[in-house]
Every structure is written in C-alpha cells, then in structure tokens.
Amino acid sequence: MSTNINDLPYTTPTIAPQQQAKLPERDIPRETIQHAVDPQANVQYMPPRPPDYIPPAPSPSNRFDYNKLLEEFRIPILLSLLYFIFQLDSFQALLRKVLPLMFSETGVLTSKGIFLKSGLYGASYYIVTFLMEYFSRP
C-alpha cells in the first residue's frame, strides 16, 4: 500500500512563484570582478620541487674495483674451474669406477660417455650457480 506524498501529515507548504522573495534590482550586484580577482594571489607562484626519487650517480673514482671485476668474470672463472675438474685424471678414474658404461674396454670415452659427461658438466654448473645464489641472499 502506498501513500501519496501530499497526504502525509508534515508536508511543507509549497510557495507559489509569485509569492517567492525577490531581490530588488538595486541589490543585485552588477560587477563580478571583485569575486574573480584575489588581491592575495601570487601569479608568479611556483610550487616547490618534489624530492628526487633517484639518487645522483656516484662520482667516478680512479681506484680499481675488485668486486666489480669478480662479479663480471664470475661465470668464466666458474666454467674454467669446472672444466679443469672434469679433465683431471682422478675425476676420470672416479667416473670409470662409478659409471663404467661411459668407457670402452680400452678406457676411452664412448659417444654415450661424452654425452653423459657433458650432461654432468651442465648439471654441476647449474647446481653450483644455484648454491651460490642461494647462499648470497640476505
């Protein structure tokens, strides 16, 4: 059930347009310039610069940075060390003992042996770099 809004007990009386209050013509402002110009406004105002989020680059120094050199040559040094280890006679003997199917009867690597050795080389590189990254995290 709905009730008409005019039937409600506390309605405000509506004012007819001819009864509405009007300002006399003399009270209506003609000049609006005093509202548009603020005498305290500074037209030359520049907001302050926001802070720099990127710090300035450090000045170049003439001293030699060993950490940068070590970081740059880390992978070649690691690969050279792994290659050296894989070429040692003691490592070859260990492979011959653990995986004899890699070698022929004369002790020479077969094509399967070369393939397995290169796989071991790649896996060892991955493991060493993974461990280096894992232990260098803060």
C-alpha positions as CSV (number, residue, x, y, z in Angstrom):
1,M,0.0,0.0,0.0
2,S,1.4,3.4,-1.0
3,T,0.7,6.8,0.4
4,N,0.6,9.9,-1.7
5,I,3.2,12.4,-0.5
6,N,0.7,15.2,-0.2
7,D,-1.4,13.1,2.2
8,L,1.5,12.9,4.7
9,P,0.9,15.0,7.9
10,Y,4.1,17.0,8.0
11,T,4.4,18.3,4.5
12,T,5.9,21.7,3.9
13,P,3.7,24.2,2.2
14,T,4.6,25.0,-1.3
15,I,5.3,28.6,-2.2
16,A,3.7,29.9,-5.4
17,P,6.1,31.5,-7.8
18,Q,4.5,35.0,-7.4
19,Q,5.0,34.7,-3.6
20,Q,8.7,33.9,-3.7
21,A,11.0,36.6,-2.3
22,K,12.9,38.6,-5.0
23,L,15.8,40.9,-4.5
24,P,15.2,44.4,-5.7
25,E,17.1,45.4,-8.8
26,R,19.3,47.8,-6.8
27,D,20.6,44.9,-4.6
28,I,21.7,42.6,-7.5
29,P,25.4,43.0,-8.0
30,R,26.4,44.1,-11.5
31,E,30.2,44.0,-11.2
32,T,31.6,40.5,-10.5
33,I,35.3,41.5,-10.8
34,Q,35.8,41.6,-7.0
35,H,34.9,38.0,-6.9
36,A,37.3,37.0,-9.7
37,V,40.4,38.7,-8.5
38,D,42.1,37.7,-5.3
39,P,44.4,40.5,-4.1
40,Q,46.5,38.0,-2.1
41,A,47.0,35.6,-5.0
42,N,50.6,35.4,-6.4
43,V,50.6,34.9,-10.1
44,Q,54.3,34.1,-10.0
45,Y,54.0,31.3,-7.5
46,M,55.9,28.1,-8.3
47,P,55.3,25.1,-6.1
48,P,58.4,23.6,-4.5
49,R,60.3,20.8,-6.4
50,P,59.4,17.3,-5.4
51,P,62.3,15.3,-3.9
52,D,64.4,13.3,-6.2
53,Y,63.5,9.6,-6.0
54,I,66.6,8.5,-7.9
55,P,69.8,9.5,-6.0
56,P,72.5,11.1,-8.1
57,A,75.0,8.9,-9.7
58,P,78.2,8.4,-7.7
59,S,81.2,10.3,-9.0
60,P,83.6,8.1,-10.9
61,S,86.6,7.1,-9.0
62,N,90.0,6.2,-10.3
63,R,90.5,3.2,-7.9
64,F,90.2,-0.3,-9.1
65,D,87.1,-2.2,-8.0
66,Y,87.9,-5.9,-7.4
67,N,84.3,-6.7,-6.6
68,K,83.1,-5.4,-9.9
69,L,85.8,-7.4,-11.7
70,L,84.9,-10.6,-9.7
71,E,81.2,-10.2,-10.5
72,E,81.9,-9.7,-14.2
73,F,84.2,-12.7,-14.5
74,R,82.4,-15.0,-12.1
75,I,80.8,-17.2,-14.8
76,P,84.0,-17.7,-16.9
77,I,86.0,-18.4,-13.7
78,L,83.4,-21.0,-12.6
79,L,83.3,-22.7,-16.0
80,S,87.1,-22.8,-16.2
81,L,87.3,-24.4,-12.8
82,L,84.6,-27.0,-13.6
83,Y,86.3,-27.8,-16.9
84,F,89.6,-28.3,-15.0
85,I,88.0,-30.6,-12.5
86,F,86.3,-32.7,-15.2
87,Q,89.6,-33.1,-17.1
88,L,91.5,-34.4,-14.0
89,D,92.7,-38.0,-14.2
90,S,91.4,-38.6,-10.7
91,F,87.9,-37.5,-11.8
92,Q,88.2,-39.7,-14.9
93,A,89.1,-42.6,-12.7
94,L,86.1,-41.9,-10.4
95,L,83.8,-41.8,-13.5
96,R,85.3,-45.1,-14.7
97,K,84.6,-46.7,-11.3
98,V,81.0,-45.3,-10.9
99,L,79.8,-45.3,-14.5
100,P,81.8,-47.9,-16.4
101,L,79.3,-47.9,-19.3
102,M,80.7,-44.5,-20.3
103,F,84.1,-46.1,-21.3
104,S,85.1,-48.7,-23.8
105,E,87.3,-51.7,-22.8
106,T,90.4,-49.7,-23.7
107,G,89.4,-46.9,-21.3
108,V,88.4,-44.3,-23.9
109,L,85.2,-42.4,-23.6
110,T,82.4,-43.6,-25.9
111,S,79.9,-41.3,-27.6
112,K,77.4,-42.2,-24.8
113,G,80.2,-41.3,-22.3
114,I,80.8,-37.9,-23.9
115,F,77.1,-37.2,-23.8
116,L,76.8,-38.2,-20.1
117,K,79.9,-36.3,-19.2
118,S,78.6,-33.1,-20.9
119,G,75.3,-33.6,-19.1
120,L,77.1,-33.9,-15.8
121,Y,79.1,-30.8,-16.6
122,G,75.9,-28.8,-17.3
123,A,74.2,-30.2,-14.2
124,S,77.2,-29.4,-12.0
125,Y,77.3,-25.8,-13.4
126,Y,73.6,-25.4,-12.6
127,I,74.0,-26.8,-9.0
128,V,77.0,-24.6,-8.3
129,T,75.3,-21.4,-9.5
130,F,72.1,-22.2,-7.7
131,L,74.0,-22.7,-4.4
132,M,76.0,-19.5,-4.9
133,E,72.8,-17.5,-5.4
134,Y,71.1,-19.3,-2.5
135,F,73.9,-18.5,-0.1
136,S,74.4,-15.0,-1.3
137,R,70.9,-13.9,-0.4
138,P,70.5,-11.7,2.7
